[in-house]
Amino acid sequence: MQPTAPGGKLIPVLPNRNRKGPTKFDSPHIAIWRSLSELSSEAYNQPVGDHGLIACLHCDLLQRLPDLAPGASARCPRCNKELWRRREDSLNRTLALTLAAAVLYVVANSVPMLGLTIVGRDASTTVIGGAKHLWDNDQQIVAILVLFTAVIAPALQIGLMLAIVLAGRRERPPRWVGALLRHHPTTRIWSMIEVMMVGVLVALVKIADYATVIPGVALFVLWVLVFLLAAMQAAFDSREVWEKIQWADEAQRPAAGDGMAKEPA
């Protein structure tokens, strides 16, 4: 019933746009608009209860992951690219490989990599020492690239992975682990120990006729480290950590279902 003033005049009632849901004073188009607004606010920017849904990184096809046995993988039916591979005991294996890589990294940068004997004079150098010699010989850009790609980037790659795995073993990893997961692929891209090793082999072939080359312990350790870093990346499953990590809005976690903290279906 519409209210009236003391003189008997009808008082127009305007729709309250702050009120949820259509009211009896709404016109048909206002009621429809209000319903659509509430529907859109509930549909967007909300977690999905089905934690098995995944979008293909290559063709954006939204699909549901099947149950996978350890070591099995799921492929996109449209582009045939691998969606996800379930790795067995991912965190423990990655932790073991990361610790081994950290030990080899320290050894590789502590002992000589190459030794040369020319006319009875002996000289040896480490990876960091080689970058220093390049700097002293007015090759500053090359020295910075060698230092960053062969020393700094591998250290960041190993250090970030160690922090991610150790935090990922907790029941609810803190939010900063998500930042490490986002930046870790960049360190992997810039870690180019294998490129440096190929350059060293080319240089050894060229100077073999003029000097006696003595391979150091670090040369062999670096080759082992190259394969160990590749195995570390192959064993790691970032999806397992993302499913347990703390949310920016923890209040939204129950809406995504209890399965977010469990193995993906």
Backbone as CSV, one residue per row, in Angstrom:
resi,resn,N_x,N_y,N_z,CA_x,CA_y,CA_z,C_x,C_y,C_z
1,MET,0.855,-1.189,0.000,0.000,0.000,0.000,0.887,1.234,0.000
2,GLN,0.588,2.223,-0.863,1.407,3.411,-0.994,1.032,4.417,0.089
3,PRO,1.988,5.040,0.781,1.695,5.979,1.879,1.121,7.275,1.350
4,THR,0.362,7.989,2.228,-0.272,9.253,1.864,0.147,10.340,2.832
5,ALA,0.126,11.579,2.337,0.434,12.745,3.174,-0.802,13.132,3.967
6,PRO,-0.687,14.033,4.985,-1.852,14.458,5.781,-2.961,15.040,4.927
7,GLY,-2.651,15.716,3.799,-3.690,16.288,2.957,-4.366,15.278,2.053
8,GLY,-3.943,14.022,2.111,-4.553,13.001,1.271,-3.788,12.732,-0.009
9,LYS,-2.675,13.498,-0.237,-1.907,13.267,-1.450,-1.073,11.998,-1.305
10,LEU,-0.913,11.346,-2.442,-0.073,10.155,-2.468,1.401,10.565,-2.483
11,ILE,2.222,9.899,-1.682,3.657,10.157,-1.649,4.339,9.145,-2.560
12,PRO,5.046,9.640,-3.582,5.727,8.685,-4.481,6.842,7.965,-3.741
13,VAL,6.936,6.687,-3.972,7.961,5.853,-3.332,8.980,5.463,-4.379
14,LEU,10.227,5.872,-4.177,11.304,5.533,-5.107,11.931,4.205,-4.685
15,PRO,12.388,3.420,-5.657,13.018,2.128,-5.317,14.341,2.345,-4.601
16,ASN,14.591,1.572,-3.588,15.838,1.623,-2.829,16.869,0.739,-3.515
17,ARG,17.846,1.362,-4.171,18.817,0.581,-4.931,19.847,-0.101,-4.034
18,ASN,19.888,0.315,-2.764,20.819,-0.348,-1.849,20.225,-1.615,-1.261
19,ARG,18.963,-1.823,-1.493,18.309,-3.012,-0.944,18.475,-4.167,-1.907
20,LYS,18.797,-5.337,-1.376,18.974,-6.519,-2.206,17.625,-7.147,-2.515
21,GLY,17.519,-7.635,-3.734,16.315,-8.325,-4.141,15.245,-7.367,-4.608
22,PRO,14.376,-7.769,-5.519,13.291,-6.913,-6.004,12.274,-6.644,-4.895
23,THR,11.708,-5.460,-4.942,10.682,-5.082,-3.981,9.345,-4.947,-4.699
24,LYS,8.253,-4.774,-3.906,6.920,-4.675,-4.516,6.708,-3.328,-5.194
25,PHE,7.604,-2.349,-4.886,7.471,-1.046,-5.529,8.304,-0.940,-6.804
26,ASP,9.092,-1.973,-7.127,9.922,-1.944,-8.325,9.075,-2.108,-9.575
27,SER,9.456,-1.370,-10.603,8.863,-1.626,-11.914,9.483,-2.897,-12.476
28,PRO,8.875,-3.498,-13.499,9.423,-4.763,-14.025,10.870,-4.657,-14.472
29,HIS,11.229,-3.555,-15.164,12.604,-3.482,-15.660,13.601,-3.252,-14.519
30,ILE,13.178,-2.550,-13.453,14.059,-2.367,-12.302,14.244,-3.684,-11.560
31,ALA,13.193,-4.460,-11.440,13.301,-5.762,-10.769,14.240,-6.687,-11.525
32,ILE,14.137,-6.672,-12.870,15.032,-7.514,-13.673,16.469,-7.054,-13.522
33,TRP,16.662,-5.718,-13.553,18.020,-5.178,-13.415,18.619,-5.546,-12.070
34,ARG,17.807,-5.470,-11.005,18.313,-5.794,-9.678,18.671,-7.280,-9.569
35,SER,17.878,-8.133,-10.151,18.150,-9.572,-10.099,19.417,-9.912,-10.857
36,LEU,19.600,-9.290,-12.043,20.804,-9.548,-12.822,22.042,-9.036,-12.095
37,SER,21.919,-7.905,-11.416,23.058,-7.360,-10.679,23.491,-8.306,-9.569
38,GLU,22.499,-8.850,-8.841,22.839,-9.783,-7.768,23.425,-11.069,-8.325
39,LEU,22.922,-11.516,-9.477,23.435,-12.740,-10.075,24.873,-12.557,-10.519
40,SER,25.159,-11.398,-11.145,26.520,-11.161,-11.617,27.486,-10.999,-10.461
41,SER,27.038,-10.347,-9.367,27.928,-10.178,-8.223,28.241,-11.506,-7.562
42,GLU,27.353,-12.450,-7.669,27.614,-13.764,-7.085,28.430,-14.638,-8.023
43,ALA,28.377,-14.394,-9.332,29.016,-15.274,-10.292,30.470,-14.907,-10.549
44,TYR,30.838,-13.619,-10.410,32.171,-13.178,-10.753,33.040,-13.042,-9.516
45,ASN,34.363,-13.265,-9.736,35.365,-13.085,-8.688,35.076,-13.937,-7.459
46,GLN,34.581,-15.133,-7.703,34.298,-16.075,-6.624,34.966,-17.402,-6.959
47,PRO,35.493,-18.108,-5.951,36.107,-19.413,-6.218,35.077,-20.433,-6.663
48,VAL,35.506,-21.366,-7.476,34.634,-22.423,-7.982,34.779,-23.642,-7.085
49,GLY,33.661,-24.233,-6.744,33.681,-25.375,-5.845,34.341,-26.608,-6.436
50,ASP,34.328,-26.732,-7.765,34.925,-27.891,-8.425,36.413,-27.622,-8.618
51,HIS,37.258,-28.181,-7.732,38.689,-27.923,-7.796,39.381,-28.745,-8.875
52,GLY,38.654,-29.593,-9.597,39.244,-30.359,-10.684,39.245,-29.627,-12.005
53,LEU,38.597,-28.459,-12.076,38.558,-27.699,-13.320,39.910,-27.059,-13.596
54,ILE,40.303,-27.075,-14.877,41.567,-26.479,-15.279,41.427,-25.959,-16.706
55,ALA,42.087,-24.864,-16.991,42.083,-24.291,-18.337,43.411,-24.601,-18.998
56,CYS,43.357,-25.040,-20.251,44.569,-25.350,-21.000,45.366,-24.066,-21.218
57,LEU,46.658,-24.106,-20.957,47.504,-22.930,-21.127,47.717,-22.568,-22.589
58,HIS,47.434,-23.504,-23.493,47.723,-23.284,-24.910,46.483,-22.877,-25.705
59,CYS,45.328,-23.484,-25.411,44.124,-23.179,-26.190,42.969,-22.684,-25.320
60,ASP,43.165,-22.551,-24.001,42.169,-22.005,-23.067,40.919,-22.864,-22.929
61,LEU,40.967,-24.112,-23.313,39.807,-24.984,-23.150,39.639,-25.346,-21.682
62,LEU,38.449,-25.060,-21.130,38.148,-25.386,-19.743,37.685,-26.828,-19.659
63,GLN,38.299,-27.598,-18.764,37.989,-29.022,-18.672,38.233,-29.506,-17.257
64,ARG,37.794,-30.728,-16.991,37.929,-31.300,-15.650,39.009,-32.379,-15.680
65,LEU,39.932,-32.280,-14.716,41.009,-33.263,-14.646,40.475,-34.607,-14.163
66,PRO,40.908,-35.696,-14.784,40.498,-37.023,-14.296,41.375,-37.460,-13.129
67,ASP,40.993,-38.552,-12.510,41.832,-39.141,-11.470,43.077,-39.722,-12.127
68,LEU,44.247,-39.327,-11.621,45.513,-39.754,-12.216,46.311,-40.577,-11.225
69,ALA,46.878,-41.661,-11.725,47.793,-42.454,-10.913,49.141,-41.745,-10.848
70,PRO,49.966,-41.999,-9.840,51.287,-41.364,-9.768,52.095,-41.634,-11.034
71,GLY,52.614,-40.569,-11.618,53.377,-40.662,-12.852,52.557,-40.494,-14.112
72,ALA,51.230,-40.551,-14.005,50.368,-40.391,-15.182,50.156,-38.906,-15.465
73,SER,49.725,-38.615,-16.684,49.498,-37.227,-17.081,48.172,-37.118,-17.818
74,ALA,47.624,-35.908,-17.830,46.380,-35.619,-18.553,46.706,-34.657,-19.689
75,ARG,46.105,-34.898,-20.863,46.353,-34.064,-22.034,45.061,-33.410,-22.497
76,CYS,45.210,-32.237,-23.075,44.059,-31.497,-23.578,43.484,-32.219,-24.792
77,PRO,42.173,-32.463,-24.844,41.593,-33.160,-25.995,41.585,-32.322,-27.270
78,ARG,41.776,-30.996,-27.134,41.736,-30.155,-28.330,43.120,-29.961,-28.961
79,CYS,44.123,-29.607,-28.140,45.450,-29.339,-28.701,46.478,-30.414,-28.346
80,ASN,46.103,-31.385,-27.517,46.952,-32.520,-27.144,48.185,-32.110,-26.348
81,LYS,48.151,-30.928,-25.723,49.251,-30.525,-24.861,49.015,-31.066,-23.446
82,GLU,50.108,-31.318,-22.732,49.986,-31.864,-21.388,49.431,-30.814,-20.435
83,LEU,48.356,-31.163,-19.733,47.745,-30.268,-18.765,48.429,-30.355,-17.407
84,TRP,48.659,-31.556,-16.974,49.257,-31.753,-15.655,49.755,-33.183,-15.546
85,ARG,50.880,-33.341,-14.905,51.433,-34.671,-14.623,51.527,-34.832,-13.108
86,ARG,50.912,-35.887,-12.621,50.948,-36.138,-11.188,52.271,-36.787,-10.818
87,ARG,53.066,-36.084,-10.035,54.383,-36.577,-9.638,54.302,-37.232,-8.266
88,GLU,54.928,-38.363,-8.159,54.866,-39.132,-6.923,55.848,-38.569,-5.899
89,ASP,55.359,-38.286,-4.695,56.197,-37.799,-3.598,57.009,-36.589,-4.044
90,SER,56.321,-35.612,-4.620,56.997,-34.482,-5.252,57.842,-33.669,-4.281
91,LEU,57.282,-33.284,-3.147,57.989,-32.390,-2.233,59.231,-33.043,-1.637
92,ASN,59.142,-34.298,-1.239,60.293,-34.966,-0.642,61.415,-35.166,-1.658
93,ARG,61.053,-35.558,-2.865,62.079,-35.760,-3.889,62.720,-34.439,-4.301
94,THR,61.895,-33.414,-4.430,62.443,-32.109,-4.797,63.354,-31.582,-3.704
95,LEU,62.984,-31.796,-2.443,63.819,-31.355,-1.332,65.181,-32.044,-1.367
96,ALA,65.189,-33.349,-1.609,66.457,-34.081,-1.662,67.341,-33.576,-2.809
97,LEU,66.737,-33.371,-3.980,67.507,-32.883,-5.127,67.995,-31.457,-4.910
98,THR,67.187,-30.627,-4.257,67.584,-29.246,-4.010,68.743,-29.169,-3.035
99,LEU,68.708,-29.974,-1.979,69.824,-30.003,-1.025,71.107,-30.482,-1.697
100,ALA,70.987,-31.492,-2.549,72.167,-31.966,-3.275,72.703,-30.888,-4.220
101,ALA,71.788,-30.168,-4.880,72.213,-29.092,-5.774,72.896,-27.974,-5.003
102,ALA,72.408,-27.666,-3.807,73.023,-26.617,-2.991,74.451,-26.993,-2.596
103,VAL,74.655,-28.254,-2.228,76.004,-28.704,-1.870,76.942,-28.625,-3.072
104,LEU,76.482,-29.096,-4.230,77.321,-29.054,-5.435,77.606,-27.616,-5.862
105,TYR,76.634,-26.728,-5.659,76.840,-25.331,-6.035,77.960,-24.717,-5.195
106,VAL,77.963,-24.992,-3.912,79.016,-24.453,-3.041,80.374,-25.007,-3.458
107,VAL,80.429,-26.308,-3.750,81.698,-26.915,-4.169,82.166,-26.323,-5.503
108,ALA,81.242,-26.165,-6.442,81.612,-25.680,-7.772,82.171,-24.270,-7.748
109,ASN,81.757,-23.460,-6.780,82.239,-22.085,-6.708,83.344,-21.898,-5.677
110,SER,83.829,-23.001,-5.113,84.878,-22.916,-4.104,86.209,-23.473,-4.590
111,VAL,86.172,-24.417,-5.512,87.402,-25.058,-5.990,87.676,-24.625,-7.424
112,PRO,88.917,-24.756,-7.907,89.256,-24.330,-9.275,88.475,-25.115,-10.328
113,MET,88.104,-24.406,-11.396,87.407,-25.037,-12.504,88.365,-25.477,-13.590
114,LEU,89.397,-24.672,-13.865,90.367,-24.981,-14.905,91.760,-24.602,-14.437
115,GLY,92.726,-25.338,-14.952,94.122,-25.012,-14.718,94.869,-25.046,-16.041
116,LEU,95.824,-24.147,-16.226,96.613,-24.061,-17.452,98.092,-24.081,-17.107
117,THR,98.851,-24.757,-17.949,100.309,-24.776,-17.814,100.918,-24.303,-19.126
118,ILE,101.589,-23.154,-19.080,102.191,-22.563,-20.269,103.637,-22.195,-19.942
119,VAL,104.551,-22.818,-20.675,105.982,-22.526,-20.523,106.392,-22.637,-19.051
120,GLY,105.961,-23.684,-18.424,106.341,-23.934,-17.048,105.608,-23.116,-16.013
121,ARG,104.665,-22.287,-16.423,103.905,-21.463,-15.473,102.499,-22.036,-15.325
122,ASP,102.070,-22.167,-14.084,100.752,-22.734,-13.793,99.797,-21.634,-13.356
123,ALA,98.509,-21.799,-13.762,97.461,-20.852,-13.350,96.142,-21.601,-13.302
124,SER,95.319,-21.214,-12.356,93.991,-21.832,-12.220,92.992,-20.761,-11.817
125,THR,91.720,-21.040,-12.037,90.684,-20.056,-11.712,89.369,-20.759,-11.402
126,THR,88.533,-20.054,-10.669,87.178,-20.514,-10.388,86.200,-19.789,-11.307
127,VAL,84.913,-20.085,-11.155,83.909,-19.411,-11.980,83.889,-17.912,-11.667
128,ILE,83.881,-17.577,-10.392,83.878,-16.166,-10.003,85.189,-15.502,-10.406
129,GLY,86.288,-16.241,-10.290,87.578,-15.708,-10.718,87.620,-15.430,-12.204
130,GLY,86.977,-16.294,-13.000,86.924,-16.042,-14.439,86.173,-14.766,-14.764
131,ALA,85.074,-14.511,-14.055,84.337,-13.264,-14.265,85.189,-12.059,-13.864
132,LYS,85.989,-12.202,-12.811,86.855,-11.106,-12.371,87.931,-10.814,-13.411
133,HIS,88.500,-11.876,-14.021,89.511,-11.674,-15.066,88.907,-10.967,-16.274
134,LEU,87.688,-11.309,-16.635,87.018,-10.618,-17.737,86.832,-9.143,-17.419
135,TRP,86.473,-8.830,-16.191,86.296,-7.427,-15.787,87.626,-6.664,-15.854
136,ASP,88.694,-7.298,-15.394,90.005,-6.646,-15.416,90.522,-6.439,-16.830
137,ASN,90.051,-7.252,-17.789,90.484,-7.134,-19.181,89.516,-6.301,-20.010
138,ASP,88.794,-5.386,-19.344,87.890,-4.452,-20.023,86.742,-5.148,-20.750
139,GLN,86.276,-6.279,-20.216,85.113,-6.990,-20.758,84.014,-6.972,-19.697
140,GLN,83.619,-5.757,-19.308,82.697,-5.627,-18.187,81.327,-6.238,-18.471
141,ILE,80.810,-6.028,-19.681,79.478,-6.561,-20.001,79.481,-8.086,-19.957
142,VAL,80.514,-8.693,-20.572,80.614,-10.156,-20.554,80.804,-10.667,-19.127
143,ALA,81.589,-9.941,-18.334,81.821,-10.360,-16.948,80.526,-10.336,-16.146
144,ILE,79.714,-9.293,-16.338,78.439,-9.213,-15.616,77.503,-10.338,-16.042
145,LEU,77.448,-10.630,-17.343,76.581,-11.705,-17.833,77.014,-13.062,-17.282
146,VAL,78.339,-13.303,-17.265,78.828,-14.576,-16.737,78.518,-14.691,-15.247
147,LEU,78.749,-13.604,-14.509,78.488,-13.641,-13.068,77.008,-13.848,-12.773
148,PHE,76.150,-13.184,-13.546,74.715,-13.287,-13.267,74.155,-14.643,-13.678
149,THR,74.487,-15.116,-14.875,73.880,-16.350,-15.394,74.511,-17.619,-14.830
150,ALA,75.766,-17.551,-14.390,76.450,-18.753,-13.920,76.608,-18.802,-12.413
151,VAL,76.386,-17.666,-11.715,76.568,-17.656,-10.268,75.310,-17.181,-9.543
152,ILE,74.824,-15.983,-9.894,73.713,-15.391,-9.145,72.391,-16.104,-9.443
153,ALA,72.065,-16.278,-10.736,70.787,-16.910,-11.101,70.676,-18.348,-10.590
154,PRO,71.704,-19.198,-10.731,71.591,-20.545,-10.143,71.420,-20.518,-8.627
155,ALA,72.078,-19.565,-7.953,71.915,-19.474,-6.497,70.481,-19.105,-6.140
156,LEU,69.896,-18.161,-6.892,68.498,-17.799,-6.646,67.570,-18.965,-6.965
157,GLN,67.852,-19.687,-8.034,67.014,-20.831,-8.401,67.004,-21.881,-7.296
158,ILE,68.172,-22.195,-6.761,68.259,-23.204,-5.702,67.666,-22.675,-4.399
159,GLY,67.972,-21.414,-4.076,67.485,-20.848,-2.823,65.976,-20.711,-2.786
160,LEU,65.389,-20.215,-3.879,63.931,-20.076,-3.910,63.242,-21.434,-3.865
161,MET,63.791,-22.412,-4.593,63.184,-23.739,-4.569,63.262,-24.355,-3.179
162,LEU,64.371,-24.158,-2.486,64.506,-24.698,-1.133,63.488,-24.062,-0.197
163,ALA,63.295,-22.749,-0.305,62.310,-22.072,0.540,60.889,-22.527,0.214
164,ILE,60.583,-22.704,-1.073,59.239,-23.140,-1.476,58.937,-24.537,-0.953
165,VAL,59.896,-25.443,-1.107,59.658,-26.832,-0.702,59.537,-26.950,0.813
166,LEU,60.400,-26.255,1.536,60.328,-26.326,2.999,59.014,-25.745,3.511
167,ALA,58.584,-24.620,2.930,57.305,-24.037,3.341,56.133,-24.873,2.848
168,GLY,56.281,-25.511,1.691,55.204,-26.328,1.138,54.931,-27.590,1.925
169,ARG,55.865,-28.013,2.762,55.650,-29.197,3.590,54.755,-28.906,4.780
170,ARG,54.493,-27.619,5.056,53.596,-27.260,6.144,52.146,-27.494,5.731
171,GLU,51.288,-27.620,6.735,49.871,-27.863,6.448,49.248,-26.691,5.700
172,ARG,49.640,-25.472,6.054,49.126,-24.272,5.387,50.289,-23.318,5.136
173,PRO,50.949,-23.405,3.982,52.085,-22.525,3.697,51.660,-21.055,3.709
174,PRO,52.544,-20.155,4.146,52.201,-18.722,4.182,52.045,-18.140,2.783
175,ARG,51.466,-16.942,2.721,51.152,-16.325,1.431,52.393,-15.962,0.634
176,TRP,53.523,-15.656,1.305,54.716,-15.242,0.566,55.273,-16.361,-0.301
177,VAL,54.873,-17.598,-0.046,55.303,-18.696,-0.908,54.744,-18.513,-2.318
178,GLY,53.545,-17.935,-2.417,52.975,-17.670,-3.732,53.828,-16.711,-4.545
179,ALA,54.403,-15.687,-3.888,55.292,-14.757,-4.598,56.553,-15.477,-5.084
180,LEU,57.080,-16.388,-4.268,58.253,-17.154,-4.693,57.922,-18.060,-5.876
181,LEU,56.736,-18.652,-5.859,56.332,-19.513,-6.974,56.210,-18.729,-8.279
182,ARG,55.769,-17.479,-8.195,55.636,-16.667,-9.401,56.986,-16.215,-9.958
183,HIS,57.965,-15.970,-9.072,59.255,-15.459,-9.528,60.275,-16.562,-9.813
184,HIS,60.031,-17.758,-9.316,61.008,-18.831,-9.503,61.244,-19.180,-10.973
185,PRO,60.229,-19.219,-11.845,60.506,-19.508,-13.269,61.478,-18.519,-13.909
186,THR,61.499,-17.266,-13.452,62.434,-16.287,-14.013,63.875,-16.668,-13.692
187,THR,64.133,-17.128,-12.483,65.485,-17.554,-12.131,65.894,-18.779,-12.940
188,ARG,64.946,-19.652,-13.247,65.265,-20.827,-14.055,65.637,-20.428,-15.484
189,ILE,64.988,-19.402,-16.016,65.286,-18.946,-17.377,66.692,-18.360,-17.461
190,TRP,67.086,-17.597,-16.442,68.377,-16.919,-16.474,69.533,-17.785,-15.985
191,SER,69.239,-18.934,-15.428,70.297,-19.848,-14.997,70.839,-20.588,-16.221
192,MET,72.070,-20.250,-16.628,72.629,-20.780,-17.882,74.008,-21.389,-17.654
193,ILE,74.105,-22.276,-16.689,75.388,-22.936,-16.442,75.795,-23.758,-17.652
194,GLU,74.843,-24.409,-18.294,75.174,-25.252,-19.444,75.728,-24.435,-20.603
195,VAL,75.235,-23.200,-20.773,75.768,-22.343,-21.837,77.215,-21.977,-21.551
196,MET,77.518,-21.664,-20.290,78.894,-21.360,-19.919,79.797,-22.563,-20.132
197,MET,79.293,-23.754,-19.830,80.102,-24.954,-19.981,80.424,-25.227,-21.445
198,VAL,79.470,-24.976,-22.325,79.741,-25.148,-23.762,80.809,-24.164,-24.217
199,GLY,80.718,-22.916,-23.737,81.739,-21.935,-24.080,83.113,-22.334,-23.564
200,VAL,83.168,-22.910,-22.367,84.442,-23.362,-21.813,85.025,-24.487,-22.660
201,LEU,84.195,-25.417,-23.101,84.683,-26.518,-23.938,85.225,-26.010,-25.268
202,VAL,84.541,-25.026,-25.853,85.033,-24.444,-27.112,86.390,-23.781,-26.904
203,ALA,86.529,-23.058,-25.795,87.807,-22.400,-25.506,88.916,-23.422,-25.263
204,LEU,88.584,-24.527,-24.609,89.590,-25.560,-24.351,90.101,-26.167,-25.645
205,VAL,89.213,-26.388,-26.596,89.623,-26.953,-27.875,90.567,-26.000,-28.610
206,LYS,90.321,-24.703,-28.511,91.128,-23.728,-29.247,92.522,-23.534,-28.644
207,ILE,92.627,-23.673,-27.322,93.927,-23.426,-26.694,94.682,-24.718,-26.391
208,ALA,94.129,-25.852,-26.802,94.775,-27.133,-26.481,96.150,-27.253,-27.126
209,ASP,96.369,-26.588,-28.270,97.660,-26.687,-28.957,98.711,-25.748,-28.375
210,TYR,98.326,-24.821,-27.531,99.251,-23.823,-27.012,99.531,-23.977,-25.526
211,ALA,98.718,-24.739,-24.841,98.909,-24.890,-23.404,98.357,-26.233,-22.953
212,THR,98.808,-26.649,-21.792,98.302,-27.880,-21.192,97.124,-27.527,-20.288
213,VAL,95.971,-28.101,-20.615,94.749,-27.803,-19.878,94.543,-28.864,-18.797
214,ILE,94.329,-28.409,-17.582,94.104,-29.309,-16.455,92.670,-29.088,-15.953
215,PRO,91.743,-29.986,-16.251,90.356,-29.813,-15.749,90.319,-29.873,-14.228
216,GLY,89.623,-28.916,-13.644,89.487,-28.891,-12.197,88.258,-29.648,-11.722
217,VAL,88.162,-29.813,-10.409,87.024,-30.533,-9.834,85.725,-29.808,-10.148
218,ALA,85.755,-28.479,-10.134,84.533,-27.708,-10.367,83.962,-27.943,-11.757
219,LEU,84.830,-28.262,-12.730,84.332,-28.502,-14.087,83.396,-29.702,-14.122
220,PHE,83.755,-30.761,-13.429,82.911,-31.961,-13.395,81.686,-31.742,-12.495
221,VAL,81.900,-30.997,-11.415,80.780,-30.728,-10.510,79.711,-29.900,-11.218
222,LEU,80.127,-28.933,-12.047,79.162,-28.101,-12.754,78.341,-28.913,-13.742
223,TRP,78.952,-29.884,-14.396,78.182,-30.727,-15.322,77.146,-31.555,-14.561
224,VAL,77.531,-32.067,-13.405,76.559,-32.815,-12.594,75.458,-31.872,-12.117
225,LEU,75.818,-30.636,-11.778,74.832,-29.670,-11.297,73.817,-29.325,-12.378
226,VAL,74.241,-29.275,-13.634,73.312,-28.988,-14.735,72.197,-30.022,-14.779
227,PHE,72.554,-31.295,-14.702,71.542,-32.361,-14.749,70.733,-32.411,-13.451
228,LEU,71.365,-32.060,-12.336,70.647,-32.082,-11.068,69.579,-30.986,-11.020
229,LEU,69.875,-29.804,-11.568,68.882,-28.732,-11.627,67.707,-29.123,-12.529
230,ALA,68.007,-29.810,-13.633,66.921,-30.270,-14.505,66.048,-31.301,-13.799
231,ALA,66.673,-32.211,-13.053,65.900,-33.215,-12.317,65.076,-32.563,-11.213
232,MET,65.609,-31.519,-10.586,64.887,-30.799,-9.538,63.610,-30.188,-10.097
233,GLN,63.710,-29.561,-11.273,62.524,-28.970,-11.886,61.531,-30.027,-12.332
234,ALA,62.022,-31.171,-12.818,61.121,-32.223,-13.281,60.363,-32.877,-12.131
235,ALA,60.961,-32.904,-10.950,60.316,-33.551,-9.800,59.327,-32.641,-9.089
236,PHE,59.433,-31.334,-9.301,58.616,-30.387,-8.551,57.230,-30.246,-9.163
237,ASP,56.203,-30.216,-8.299,54.814,-30.030,-8.720,54.271,-28.792,-8.020
238,SER,54.231,-27.673,-8.746,53.774,-26.419,-8.142,52.296,-26.465,-7.773
239,ARG,51.504,-27.295,-8.472,50.071,-27.382,-8.181,49.840,-27.883,-6.754
240,GLU,50.689,-28.785,-6.303,50.538,-29.329,-4.957,50.727,-28.246,-3.894
241,VAL,51.629,-27.299,-4.146,51.861,-26.217,-3.195,50.760,-25.172,-3.284
242,TRP,50.331,-24.830,-4.497,49.283,-23.825,-4.669,47.997,-24.245,-3.981
243,GLU,47.688,-25.526,-3.923,46.435,-25.978,-3.339,46.419,-25.867,-1.813
244,LYS,47.618,-25.756,-1.205,47.670,-25.673,0.255,47.977,-24.266,0.760
245,ILE,48.355,-23.379,-0.122,48.862,-22.073,0.295,47.745,-21.218,0.880
246,GLN,48.114,-20.298,1.768,47.138,-19.374,2.337,46.605,-18.436,1.260
247,TRP,45.305,-18.177,1.316,44.672,-17.290,0.352,44.799,-15.842,0.794
248,ALA,44.751,-14.930,-0.192,44.701,-13.511,0.145,43.415,-13.188,0.903
249,ASP,42.333,-13.899,0.566,41.055,-13.762,1.268,40.669,-15.144,1.769
250,GLU,41.082,-15.471,2.979,40.838,-16.806,3.530,39.351,-17.090,3.704
251,ALA,38.529,-16.038,3.764,37.093,-16.250,3.929,36.476,-16.919,2.713
252,GLN,37.136,-16.822,1.561,36.605,-17.409,0.342,36.996,-18.882,0.186
253,ARG,37.924,-19.383,1.022,38.387,-20.763,0.861,37.263,-21.797,1.030
254,PRO,36.370,-21.667,2.032,35.314,-22.674,2.152,34.423,-22.757,0.923
255,ALA,34.271,-21.657,0.178,33.421,-21.681,-1.008,34.005,-22.538,-2.110
256,ALA,35.319,-22.784,-2.045,35.964,-23.597,-3.074,35.938,-25.081,-2.733
257,GLY,35.438,-25.437,-1.577,35.344,-26.843,-1.214,36.541,-27.300,-0.416
258,ASP,36.363,-28.374,0.338,37.440,-28.902,1.158,38.537,-29.521,0.329
259,GLY,38.245,-29.854,-0.917,39.235,-30.525,-1.738,40.388,-29.670,-2.141
260,MET,40.315,-28.326,-1.904,41.424,-27.482,-2.293,42.679,-27.787,-1.501
261,ALA,42.518,-28.326,-0.338,43.687,-28.659,0.473,44.088,-30.101,0.334
262,LYS,43.436,-30.826,-0.567,43.732,-32.235,-0.762,44.278,-32.439,-2.156
263,GLU,44.519,-33.689,-2.497,45.012,-33.988,-3.838,43.918,-33.696,-4.848
264,PRO,44.310,-33.159,-6.027,43.323,-32.847,-7.045,42.674,-34.095,-7.581
265,ALA,41.365,-33.977,-7.867,40.655,-35.132,-8.410,40.913,-35.277,-9.884
